[in-house]
Amino acid sequence: MTWEFPNPMEYTRENWLAYIASQDDCPLPTDPGYDAHIAAINEAFDRDSVNGLLHVDRITKIYCERIER
């Protein structure tokens, strides 16, 4: 069985940067491309946020399977 439901999220800049920093592929502050990466993230936030909040529409999916013994 599969269930799907909307799970919209809103981020402040601080929350968004923390979320991005938690991703495996985010460069570390010591990496050469870090400053450019953070600048691009901030530009995207400025472009897509409204009144200081970035709204992200997410869909959560739940998969369930019954295992017979």
ChimeraX commands (.cxc) that place a marker at each C-alpha (Angstrom):
marker #1 position 0.00,0.00,0.00 radius 0.5
marker #1 position 1.07,3.55,-0.63 radius 0.5
marker #1 position -0.21,6.78,0.88 radius 0.5
marker #1 position 0.61,10.27,-0.29 radius 0.5
marker #1 position -0.14,13.56,1.36 radius 0.5
marker #1 position 0.93,17.17,0.95 radius 0.5
marker #1 position 3.58,18.30,3.39 radius 0.5
marker #1 position 4.28,21.98,2.62 radius 0.5
marker #1 position 7.15,23.58,4.49 radius 0.5
marker #1 position 8.15,27.17,5.13 radius 0.5
marker #1 position 11.71,28.19,5.85 radius 0.5
marker #1 position 13.32,31.35,7.15 radius 0.5
marker #1 position 16.73,32.10,5.63 radius 0.5
marker #1 position 18.41,30.70,8.74 radius 0.5
marker #1 position 16.35,27.48,8.63 radius 0.5
marker #1 position 16.91,27.12,4.87 radius 0.5
marker #1 position 20.68,27.50,5.21 radius 0.5
marker #1 position 20.69,24.95,8.06 radius 0.5
marker #1 position 18.63,22.52,5.93 radius 0.5
marker #1 position 20.98,22.95,2.96 radius 0.5
marker #1 position 24.04,22.50,5.21 radius 0.5
marker #1 position 22.61,19.17,6.43 radius 0.5
marker #1 position 22.68,17.68,2.92 radius 0.5
marker #1 position 25.48,15.23,2.12 radius 0.5
marker #1 position 26.53,17.08,-1.02 radius 0.5
marker #1 position 26.81,20.51,0.59 radius 0.5
marker #1 position 30.40,21.75,0.65 radius 0.5
marker #1 position 32.02,22.32,4.02 radius 0.5
marker #1 position 33.12,25.81,5.08 radius 0.5
marker #1 position 36.73,24.71,4.44 radius 0.5
marker #1 position 35.99,23.65,0.82 radius 0.5
marker #1 position 37.08,26.02,-1.98 radius 0.5
marker #1 position 33.56,26.36,-3.46 radius 0.5
marker #1 position 31.78,27.00,-0.16 radius 0.5
marker #1 position 31.41,30.79,-0.43 radius 0.5
marker #1 position 30.08,30.60,-4.00 radius 0.5
marker #1 position 27.66,27.84,-2.97 radius 0.5
marker #1 position 26.28,29.83,-0.04 radius 0.5
marker #1 position 26.00,32.95,-2.24 radius 0.5
marker #1 position 23.95,30.96,-4.78 radius 0.5
marker #1 position 21.71,29.57,-2.02 radius 0.5
marker #1 position 21.13,33.10,-0.68 radius 0.5
marker #1 position 20.35,34.40,-4.18 radius 0.5
marker #1 position 17.78,31.63,-4.68 radius 0.5
marker #1 position 16.22,32.41,-1.30 radius 0.5
marker #1 position 16.00,36.11,-2.16 radius 0.5
marker #1 position 14.44,35.30,-5.53 radius 0.5
marker #1 position 11.88,32.74,-4.32 radius 0.5
marker #1 position 10.94,33.87,-0.80 radius 0.5
marker #1 position 7.97,36.06,0.07 radius 0.5
marker #1 position 8.10,38.27,3.16 radius 0.5
marker #1 position 11.18,36.44,4.42 radius 0.5
marker #1 position 9.70,32.93,4.06 radius 0.5
marker #1 position 10.51,30.32,1.46 radius 0.5
marker #1 position 7.53,28.06,0.77 radius 0.5
marker #1 position 8.39,24.57,-0.50 radius 0.5
marker #1 position 5.62,22.21,-1.60 radius 0.5
marker #1 position 6.57,18.69,-0.65 radius 0.5
marker #1 position 4.75,15.41,-0.99 radius 0.5
marker #1 position 5.29,12.76,1.65 radius 0.5
marker #1 position 4.88,9.15,0.57 radius 0.5
marker #1 position 4.41,6.22,2.91 radius 0.5
marker #1 position 4.97,2.71,1.66 radius 0.5
marker #1 position 3.66,-0.22,3.65 radius 0.5
marker #1 position 4.01,-3.91,2.96 radius 0.5
marker #1 position 2.74,-6.86,4.88 radius 0.5
marker #1 position 5.19,-9.71,5.23 radius 0.5
marker #1 position 3.70,-13.15,5.73 radius 0.5
marker #1 position 5.60,-15.66,7.82 radius 0.5
marker link #1:1,2 radius 0.2
marker link #1:2,3 radius 0.2
marker link #1:3,4 radius 0.2
marker link #1:4,5 radius 0.2
marker link #1:5,6 radius 0.2
marker link #1:6,7 radius 0.2
marker link #1:7,8 radius 0.2
marker link #1:8,9 radius 0.2
marker link #1:9,10 radius 0.2
marker link #1:10,11 radius 0.2
marker link #1:11,12 radius 0.2
marker link #1:12,13 radius 0.2
marker link #1:13,14 radius 0.2
marker link #1:14,15 radius 0.2
marker link #1:15,16 radius 0.2
marker link #1:16,17 radius 0.2
marker link #1:17,18 radius 0.2
marker link #1:18,19 radius 0.2
marker link #1:19,20 radius 0.2
marker link #1:20,21 radius 0.2
marker link #1:21,22 radius 0.2
marker link #1:22,23 radius 0.2
marker link #1:23,24 radius 0.2
marker link #1:24,25 radius 0.2
marker link #1:25,26 radius 0.2
marker link #1:26,27 radius 0.2
marker link #1:27,28 radius 0.2
marker link #1:28,29 radius 0.2
marker link #1:29,30 radius 0.2
marker link #1:30,31 radius 0.2
marker link #1:31,32 radius 0.2
marker link #1:32,33 radius 0.2
marker link #1:33,34 radius 0.2
marker link #1:34,35 radius 0.2
marker link #1:35,36 radius 0.2
marker link #1:36,37 radius 0.2
marker link #1:37,38 radius 0.2
marker link #1:38,39 radius 0.2
marker link #1:39,40 radius 0.2
marker link #1:40,41 radius 0.2
marker link #1:41,42 radius 0.2
marker link #1:42,43 radius 0.2
marker link #1:43,44 radius 0.2
marker link #1:44,45 radius 0.2
marker link #1:45,46 radius 0.2
marker link #1:46,47 radius 0.2
marker link #1:47,48 radius 0.2
marker link #1:48,49 radius 0.2
marker link #1:49,50 radius 0.2
marker link #1:50,51 radius 0.2
marker link #1:51,52 radius 0.2
marker link #1:52,53 radius 0.2
marker link #1:53,54 radius 0.2
marker link #1:54,55 radius 0.2
marker link #1:55,56 radius 0.2
marker link #1:56,57 radius 0.2
marker link #1:57,58 radius 0.2
marker link #1:58,59 radius 0.2
marker link #1:59,60 radius 0.2
marker link #1:60,61 radius 0.2
marker link #1:61,62 radius 0.2
marker link #1:62,63 radius 0.2
marker link #1:63,64 radius 0.2
marker link #1:64,65 radius 0.2
marker link #1:65,66 radius 0.2
marker link #1:66,67 radius 0.2
marker link #1:67,68 radius 0.2
marker link #1:68,69 radius 0.2
view
